[in-house]
Amino acid sequence: MSLMSILKSSDPKCKEVKEIIKSVAPQKKDFKTYSGIPPFTNYEVMSEHKLTSSYDSGLVGTAFDYLSKIICAYYTNTELSAKEFEQPKIISFLEETKNKSILVLYKKIQNHIDFLLANKSNDLELNEEFIGGIILLAKLENLWRSGFLPVATKKDILKPTEKVVYEDISSLVKNFDNVFIKNGLIKPDSLITYNPRYSANIRVALGGIDADICIDETLYDYKSTKNHGFMIKDSMQITSYYLFYLMDRIMSSTVQMQRHRIERIALYKARFGQIEYFDVKHIPEKDLKYAISELNRMFKLGMPTQKIKDF
């Protein structure tokens, strides 16, 4: 069971975990936006949601996540390679089932990513062929995560993607470029952790935890939803990423994300080009330490009580 599964579950233990996180998660009134527009209001739609299936929505979300990171790496001095997107279990599956044609395509898009990031020019051009390759990576990852990859046929995997999916991804990418690159939120010397990872203790205890991206002092969670309103589950999700980041720091973890000193947690609403953020300094210290102590107890992480008090 992963962190996301815990947050969705109605199991009594999971409900207790959710109540702990909720006790420090910011409410609607606590968020701000960089644009100055009141958060969670009826924003102008920059990318209209025209997708007709949840499958396509998931595909767009995963592909956008890949492409946004490629954009960040292209315009900064940070290092990113196709290895960051590689799923060894997918490669093993393709090799074992002798899906050589798909494996060739999988490795081809990886090489294309690495070539693109190694040969930067003034402007990044993401053509339809490249986006199609990213869609294939996203398709394979989503099939693998959902457990359907073993029963998916070659015809299913290589089936042409609807034009509306390409258009949606391209529109979301354009929004991201405008908000993060052209507005200067990401600078050439920005510190970026592309796939924030947690210590083995945290990962094993939770059964998995995946944050989206950490840029300088802000931990972001991407949302490609068409809903502009406040959702407490979104606040709890990004807050939980922050809490476990702090717990890793208390345990003196050396994972890459510990390079950052997180001051803000934020939701990026990709369809509206809006960032809703919260300054974590506004969480009362007493409440924060209580939440960490309770999560330490619930997940049996073994952090000494005194270390939490002294943190």
C-alpha positions, 0 to 999 in steps of 0.5 A: 500500500502506497501513500496515495493508497493510504490517503484514498483508503477507508481502513481505520488505520489509514483514516487515523493517518489521514486525520494526523495529516489533515491536522496540519494541512492548510485550508483554502484560506491559507493558500495564495497565488503568484498571480494575485488571483484569489486561490481556487476561484473561477480561473480563466481556462488556458487548456480546455479539458476535451478528453473523453476517457479517464485512460486518456486523462491518465496518459496526459497527466503522465506525459505532461509530467515527463515533458515539464521536467524535460523543459526544466532541464533544458533551460537550467544547469541541472542534470536530467537523463532518460534514466530518470523516466526508465522503469527497469521492470518494464524493460525486463517485461519487454525483454522476457516477452520478446516485444522487441519492436516496442523495446526498440521504440522505448530505447529510441525515445530515451536516446532522443531525450538524452540527445535533446538535453545534450544539444541545447539551442535557444528554443526548445521545439517539441514536435509531434514525433517527440510527443508521440514517443513520450506518450508511448513511455507514459502508456507503458508506465500507466499500464505497468502501474495499473497491472495491465501491462502483462495482458496488453497486446502489442496492438493495444500498446501501439494503437494510434493515440487520438489527436485530442490527446496530442493537442491537450499535452501540447497546450499544457506544455505551453502553459508550463513554459509560460508560467515557469520559464518565461515568468522566471520562476525557474532560472538557469541556476535553479536547484531542482530534484526531478523525482523527489525520493525518500529514504528506504525507511520511509518508502518501506513503511509507506509501501511507496511515496512519489512526489512530483518535483522540488524546485529551489525552496518549493515542493510542487504537486502537479494537477491536470484536473479541470476542477479549479476548486479547493480539495482537501485531499490535494492539500493533504497529499502535498502536506504529507510529502512535506511531513515525510521530507521533514522526517527524513531530515530528522533521521539524517537521510542523505537522499537528494531532496535533502539538498533543499530547504523547503519553505513552500508547498504548492499545487500547480493547476496545469489547465489554468496556469496557476500556482496555489502555494502555502508558506510552511512557516505558518504551520504551528511548531507544536502541531507540526511536531505532534503530527511527526510524532504520531506518524512516527508511531503509526509507521514504527519508524523508530525516531527517538522522541527527543530528536523530534522535540529538538528538531 
